[in-house]
Amino acid sequence: ASPTGYWGYLCDGGNYSAPSKYQQNLEQLSATLPEAVASSPSLFHTQAVGSSQDRAYALARCRGDTEADDCKRCLTQAFKDARAVCTFRKGISIYYDTCSLWFAEKIKIHLGDLQSVLRADGPPIPTQCKAFQNDASTLIADVARKASDSSQRHATGEKGCDERACNYTLYTLADCLPGISAAQCQVCLEDLTSTPGLSGRQMGERKATLLCSYRLEPYQFFRDTKGGHTNKTLWIVVVIAGGAVLLAIALLLWWWFLAKHPSAIDSFNKITTNWQGKTIALFLDYDGTLAPKVDNPDEAYMSSEMREVVQELASLCATSVVSGRARDKAENFVMIENLHYAGNHGAEIKLIDETEAYEPAREYVPVINQARERLEEAIKEIKGASIEHKKFGISVHYRCVEKEERELVKKLAKQTIKGFSELTVTKGDKVVEVRPKAEFNKGFAVKYILEQLARKNNWDSSQVVAIFIGDDKTDEDAFKVLRKRVGGLGILVNKKRKWTKASYSLEDPAQVQKFLQMLVNWKKKAEAEV
Ligand SMILES: O=P(O)(O)OC[C@H]1O[C@H](O[C@H]2O[C@H](CO)[C@@H](O)[C@H](O)[C@H]2O)[C@H](O)[C@@H](O)[C@@H]1O
């Protein structure tokens, strides 16, 4: 570690000048944040200072077993070191044994965007300890799993080797930022531990990102809290603090989401700036996008106003519905002829002028039929659970199941499908989707339709704007494809979900209709101007 104790850091973002408003904001943060963290029962605090363009965001925490004075001292030093090692840089993450500090001009806490810091040190691994790497990796993976399963998102563990020639005990601590979900914690720690970190030479190492970290040492570096801290007052404090932390994280995520995924309606002029003369290909999801979510999947009707605007758009640009529904079901709900339809998340695609559908998972139909029978048997006792058979896939719905029994439905579906090596499950909104392990998803469907349309219409692909509007997790496959494509635009329809590859957002089908109407008006005006 450095003379002042940090073991790793990352400089980020642009530079600020001195004196400047941003510098003042950082100074204010350094004067208040260490105390705020040290006096918070969870030893975690977030703060933002300044107005829009000079705003500085900071997030700081201390390890759970740190005394308040040590915590404050560590963070005060962290602000000083940050200025010394990343002079005039607007962003930094800096890590110490007992605390970590992050500040920046933008909130950047998308799991995929986080960079990790690694340090490998400690005594050399004795050459006779052949099992060291394996012991260390297994221990780290076990403790990481325990941390994401635990409500505190924190776990420790140890593992010893007492062979004659090789004697050691390894200690590990893994944790995530308090307040992040178990799933986010799991993904973060899996990312961190799956990439090779162990140097192969030293017995100790630590790795961290803003959201999670782990540390391995051949000595006990954390305080053993087994059997301690069980009094009632402490629990009350922890519960209240946990609530406050959750609220802070929710606010932080909301700021971040709005900054990163602005409303497609508010940004309409910006979005369409360079579209004049371009070919527009529009892709629309069905449930939650064109039609509001309802309890009974057979009653998810779209409004006639929505139908009118989609129909008008279809006459102005290539428009496709890309749904998780069976294709014929989606067609029956939408009831518009001049649309391309992809059903079953892309397992069946039919373009307007074609008589045959493209069906990349045709050979899986018999196994889907068998799985359907087993699934029906597995969930028959659970009130409210239902099966939607879609020829190339099955949806196991649990929207109408009592909250306490929903996990059971998911577990039963997953367990049943484990018996079918050709099938896999993905998650949707209150639904488990069973699909063939074949090469298709909504991303493939978008690519396939774009390729076919480009071939048939002699499109210059660099002049095509492809827009996908969708609300569900399975739409992320399409957002991912469009994010990588020049002229690609993903729009997420969701008020709650914050992790997405889409670039813009809309709140609900009513806003989708408004956005589509703006697109119709823009297209008509653009055509009149030619
Ligand atoms: O890709 P989509 O067109 O959005 O289809 C995804 C799934 O949508 C349907 O289920 C969802 O909507 C139902 C009706 O509102 C709702 O009851 C259910 O809880 C949602 O998950 C559809 O039934 C599935 O087959 C689609 O895969």
The ligand as an SDF file (V2000), in Angstrom:
LIG
                    3D

 27 28  0  0  0  0  0  0  0  0999 V2000
  -42.3100   -9.4900  -25.9440 O   0  0  0  0  0  0  0  0  0  0  0  0
  -43.7090   -9.1620  -25.5220 P   0  0  0  0  0  0  0  0  0  0  0  0
  -44.6080   -8.9070  -26.6590 O   0  0  0  0  0  0  0  0  0  0  0  0
  -43.7330   -8.0710  -24.5090 O   0  0  0  0  0  0  0  0  0  0  0  0
  -44.2010  -10.4910  -24.7870 O   0  0  0  0  0  0  0  0  0  0  0  0
  -43.6460  -10.8920  -23.5430 C   0  0  0  0  0  0  0  0  0  0  0  0
  -44.6410  -11.7880  -22.8240 C   0  0  0  0  0  0  0  0  0  0  0  0
  -45.8280  -11.0120  -22.7440 O   0  0  0  0  0  0  0  0  0  0  0  0
  -46.9910  -11.6530  -22.2310 C   0  0  0  0  0  0  0  0  0  0  0  0
  -46.8490  -11.7350  -20.8450 O   0  0  0  0  0  0  0  0  0  0  0  0
  -46.8070  -10.4680  -20.2090 C   0  0  0  0  0  0  0  0  0  0  0  0
  -48.0240   -9.7580  -20.4650 O   0  0  0  0  0  0  0  0  0  0  0  0
  -49.2260  -10.3770  -19.9000 C   0  0  0  0  0  0  0  0  0  0  0  0
  -50.4130   -9.5630  -20.3360 C   0  0  0  0  0  0  0  0  0  0  0  0
  -50.3140   -8.2420  -19.9640 O   0  0  0  0  0  0  0  0  0  0  0  0
  -49.0740  -10.4430  -18.3790 C   0  0  0  0  0  0  0  0  0  0  0  0
  -50.2040  -11.0650  -17.8050 O   0  0  0  0  0  0  0  0  0  0  0  0
  -47.8020  -11.2340  -18.0390 C   0  0  0  0  0  0  0  0  0  0  0  0
  -47.5740  -11.2100  -16.6420 O   0  0  0  0  0  0  0  0  0  0  0  0
  -46.5880  -10.6290  -18.7350 C   0  0  0  0  0  0  0  0  0  0  0  0
  -45.4060  -11.3900  -18.4970 O   0  0  0  0  0  0  0  0  0  0  0  0
  -47.2390  -12.9730  -22.8990 C   0  0  0  0  0  0  0  0  0  0  0  0
  -48.2950  -13.6230  -22.2630 O   0  0  0  0  0  0  0  0  0  0  0  0
  -45.9980  -13.8370  -22.9840 C   0  0  0  0  0  0  0  0  0  0  0  0
  -46.2560  -14.9590  -23.8040 O   0  0  0  0  0  0  0  0  0  0  0  0
  -44.8990  -13.0400  -23.6420 C   0  0  0  0  0  0  0  0  0  0  0  0
  -43.7210  -13.8210  -23.7110 O   0  0  0  0  0  0  0  0  0  0  0  0
  1  2  2  0
  2  3  1  0
  2  4  1  0
  2  5  1  0
  5  6  1  0
  6  7  1  0
  7  8  1  0
  7 26  1  0
  8  9  1  0
  9 10  1  0
  9 22  1  0
 10 11  1  0
 11 12  1  0
 11 20  1  0
 12 13  1  0
 13 14  1  0
 13 16  1  0
 14 15  1  0
 16 17  1  0
 16 18  1  0
 18 19  1  0
 18 20  1  0
 20 21  1  0
 22 23  1  0
 22 24  1  0
 24 25  1  0
 24 26  1  0
 26 27  1  0
M  END
$$$$
